[in-house]
């Protein structure tokens, strides 16, 4: 039978599974017969397990921190990209309403068409949006079109758009102004200019 001091020296290697099959068998047999060595084996095994558990917890905590940091970076990066896209869209695609001081407009009648020519003078690009103006519902429940809202917006010059994009012409038929309550509203950043049958040819 192996002596206790030899078994005790070999216990760490035995626990780590580093011994030969024959040596493992001898130590197992000794542990069955020796309470002192068995107690030491239990103590060493528990210590190693706790140490492994501590290492695993440390690794898990580290991975959680890395994941949290990565998630924060991704969210921050995504937010910045969305903000940049929103600003790009606003300045190059949506713009802000043009002020009266930055717009020269003239009206004219050509044949049976009324025209309003607009030119932006502040060096920015001009984008004009139009939308119908609806009146009250008629007896059939249909809202008639009683005018047009013309909304000039100024944008930062864009390489996508043509170089000369600071002017725009809007047209409407003269007959439209003969209809009841028909109007064209030029909506600017600091007020509306309204054209009706009374002043469209001024």
TAQUI-V496625 format. One record per residue. N is the residue number from 1. RES is the residue in one small letter. NEAR is the number of other C-alpha atoms within 10 Angstrom. D_LAST is the distance of its C-alpha to the last C-alpha in Angstrom with 1 decimal. Layout:
n=N res=RES near=NEAR d_last=D_LAST
n=N res=RES near=NEAR d_last=D_LAST
This chain:
n=1 res=x near=8 d_last=121.9
n=2 res=x near=11 d_last=119.4
n=3 res=x near=9 d_last=119.8
n=4 res=x near=15 d_last=117.2
n=5 res=x near=10 d_last=116.2
n=6 res=x near=10 d_last=115.4
n=7 res=x near=20 d_last=113.4
n=8 res=x near=17 d_last=111.5
n=9 res=x near=10 d_last=110.7
n=10 res=x near=16 d_last=109.4
n=11 res=x near=21 d_last=107.4
n=12 res=x near=16 d_last=104.0
n=13 res=x near=12 d_last=104.4
n=14 res=x near=18 d_last=105.6
n=15 res=x near=15 d_last=102.5
n=16 res=x near=10 d_last=100.2
n=17 res=x near=11 d_last=102.1
n=18 res=x near=12 d_last=103.3
n=19 res=x near=16 d_last=107.0
n=20 res=x near=9 d_last=109.0
n=21 res=x near=9 d_last=109.8
n=22 res=x near=9 d_last=113.4
n=23 res=x near=15 d_last=112.6
n=24 res=x near=18 d_last=110.1
n=25 res=x near=12 d_last=112.8
n=26 res=x near=13 d_last=115.3
n=27 res=x near=24 d_last=112.9
n=28 res=x near=15 d_last=111.9
n=29 res=x near=13 d_last=115.6
n=30 res=x near=18 d_last=116.2
n=31 res=x near=18 d_last=113.3
n=32 res=x near=10 d_last=114.8
n=33 res=x near=12 d_last=118.0
n=34 res=x near=12 d_last=116.9
n=35 res=x near=11 d_last=115.0
n=36 res=x near=11 d_last=114.4
n=37 res=x near=19 d_last=112.7
n=38 res=x near=19 d_last=110.8
n=39 res=x near=12 d_last=109.4
n=40 res=x near=14 d_last=108.4
n=41 res=x near=19 d_last=106.7
n=42 res=x near=11 d_last=104.7
n=43 res=x near=11 d_last=103.6
n=44 res=x near=15 d_last=102.5
n=45 res=x near=16 d_last=100.7
n=46 res=x near=12 d_last=98.8
n=47 res=x near=12 d_last=97.9
n=48 res=x near=14 d_last=96.5
n=49 res=x near=11 d_last=94.5
n=50 res=x near=12 d_last=93.0
n=51 res=x near=12 d_last=92.2
n=52 res=x near=12 d_last=90.5
n=53 res=x near=12 d_last=88.5
n=54 res=x near=12 d_last=87.3
n=55 res=x near=12 d_last=86.3
n=56 res=x near=12 d_last=84.4
n=57 res=x near=12 d_last=82.6
n=58 res=x near=12 d_last=81.7
n=59 res=x near=12 d_last=80.3
n=60 res=x near=12 d_last=78.4
n=61 res=x near=12 d_last=76.9
n=62 res=x near=12 d_last=76.0
n=63 res=x near=12 d_last=74.3
n=64 res=x near=12 d_last=72.4
n=65 res=x near=12 d_last=71.2
n=66 res=x near=12 d_last=70.2
n=67 res=x near=12 d_last=68.4
n=68 res=x near=12 d_last=66.6
n=69 res=x near=12 d_last=65.6
n=70 res=x near=12 d_last=64.4
n=71 res=x near=12 d_last=62.4
n=72 res=x near=12 d_last=60.7
n=73 res=x near=12 d_last=59.9
n=74 res=x near=12 d_last=58.4
n=75 res=x near=12 d_last=56.3
n=76 res=x near=12 d_last=55.1
n=77 res=x near=12 d_last=54.4
n=78 res=x near=12 d_last=52.5
n=79 res=x near=12 d_last=50.4
n=80 res=x near=12 d_last=49.5
n=81 res=x near=12 d_last=48.5
n=82 res=x near=12 d_last=46.3
n=83 res=x near=12 d_last=44.7
n=84 res=x near=12 d_last=44.1
n=85 res=x near=12 d_last=42.7
n=86 res=x near=14 d_last=40.4
n=87 res=x near=14 d_last=39.1
n=88 res=x near=14 d_last=38.8
n=89 res=x near=13 d_last=36.8
n=90 res=x near=14 d_last=34.5
n=91 res=x near=16 d_last=33.8
n=92 res=x near=19 d_last=33.8
n=93 res=x near=17 d_last=32.6
n=94 res=x near=17 d_last=30.9
n=95 res=x near=20 d_last=29.5
n=96 res=x near=17 d_last=27.6
n=97 res=x near=18 d_last=24.0
n=98 res=x near=24 d_last=21.8
n=99 res=x near=16 d_last=20.9
n=100 res=x near=16 d_last=17.6
n=101 res=x near=11 d_last=19.5
n=102 res=x near=14 d_last=20.6
n=103 res=x near=18 d_last=17.4
n=104 res=x near=12 d_last=14.8
n=105 res=x near=14 d_last=11.9
n=106 res=x near=11 d_last=9.2
n=107 res=x near=17 d_last=7.4
n=108 res=x near=14 d_last=8.4
n=109 res=x near=15 d_last=10.1
n=110 res=x near=11 d_last=13.8
n=111 res=x near=8 d_last=16.0
n=112 res=x near=10 d_last=15.7
n=113 res=x near=14 d_last=14.4
n=114 res=x near=19 d_last=11.1
n=115 res=x near=19 d_last=11.6
n=116 res=x near=17 d_last=11.1
n=117 res=x near=14 d_last=13.4
n=118 res=x near=19 d_last=15.3
n=119 res=x near=18 d_last=18.0
n=120 res=x near=24 d_last=20.7
n=121 res=x near=14 d_last=22.1
n=122 res=x near=13 d_last=25.2
n=123 res=x near=13 d_last=27.5
n=124 res=x near=18 d_last=27.6
n=125 res=x near=23 d_last=27.0
n=126 res=x near=26 d_last=23.9
n=127 res=x near=22 d_last=24.6
n=128 res=x near=16 d_last=21.9
n=129 res=x near=12 d_last=23.2
n=130 res=x near=14 d_last=21.6
n=131 res=x near=10 d_last=23.2
n=132 res=x near=13 d_last=22.6
n=133 res=x near=16 d_last=22.0
n=134 res=x near=14 d_last=24.6
n=135 res=x near=14 d_last=24.9
n=136 res=x near=11 d_last=28.2
n=137 res=x near=10 d_last=31.1
n=138 res=x near=9 d_last=31.5
n=139 res=x near=7 d_last=35.0
n=140 res=x near=6 d_last=36.0
n=141 res=x near=8 d_last=35.3
n=142 res=x near=11 d_last=32.4
n=143 res=x near=13 d_last=29.2
n=144 res=x near=13 d_last=26.2
n=145 res=x near=14 d_last=23.3
n=146 res=x near=18 d_last=20.3
n=147 res=x near=22 d_last=18.0
n=148 res=x near=18 d_last=18.1
n=149 res=x near=17 d_last=18.7
n=150 res=x near=19 d_last=17.8
n=151 res=x near=19 d_last=20.2
n=152 res=x near=26 d_last=20.4
n=153 res=x near=22 d_last=23.9
n=154 res=x near=25 d_last=25.6
n=155 res=x near=22 d_last=29.1
n=156 res=x near=17 d_last=31.9
n=157 res=x near=19 d_last=32.0
n=158 res=x near=14 d_last=34.4
n=159 res=x near=8 d_last=36.9
n=160 res=x near=7 d_last=36.3
n=161 res=x near=10 d_last=32.7
n=162 res=x near=10 d_last=31.6
n=163 res=x near=10 d_last=31.3
n=164 res=x near=9 d_last=27.7
n=165 res=x near=16 d_last=26.1
n=166 res=x near=20 d_last=23.5
n=167 res=x near=18 d_last=20.4
n=168 res=x near=15 d_last=19.1
n=169 res=x near=13 d_last=16.7
n=170 res=x near=14 d_last=16.0
n=171 res=x near=15 d_last=15.2
n=172 res=x near=16 d_last=15.1
n=173 res=x near=14 d_last=15.7
n=174 res=x near=18 d_last=13.4
n=175 res=x near=12 d_last=16.5
n=176 res=x near=18 d_last=16.3
n=177 res=x near=21 d_last=13.3
n=178 res=x near=13 d_last=15.5
n=179 res=x near=13 d_last=18.2
n=180 res=x near=10 d_last=19.1
n=181 res=x near=13 d_last=17.8
n=182 res=x near=20 d_last=16.2
n=183 res=x near=23 d_last=14.0
n=184 res=x near=23 d_last=13.5
n=185 res=x near=18 d_last=14.6
n=186 res=x near=18 d_last=14.6
n=187 res=x near=21 d_last=17.9
n=188 res=x near=20 d_last=18.9
n=189 res=x near=13 d_last=22.3
n=190 res=x near=11 d_last=21.2
n=191 res=x near=11 d_last=18.7
n=192 res=x near=14 d_last=16.2
n=193 res=x near=12 d_last=12.4
n=194 res=x near=13 d_last=11.6
n=195 res=x near=19 d_last=9.1
n=196 res=x near=18 d_last=10.3
n=197 res=x near=17 d_last=10.3
n=198 res=x near=10 d_last=8.7
n=199 res=x near=10 d_last=5.4
n=200 res=x near=18 d_last=5.7
n=201 res=x near=13 d_last=3.8
n=202 res=x near=8 d_last=0.0
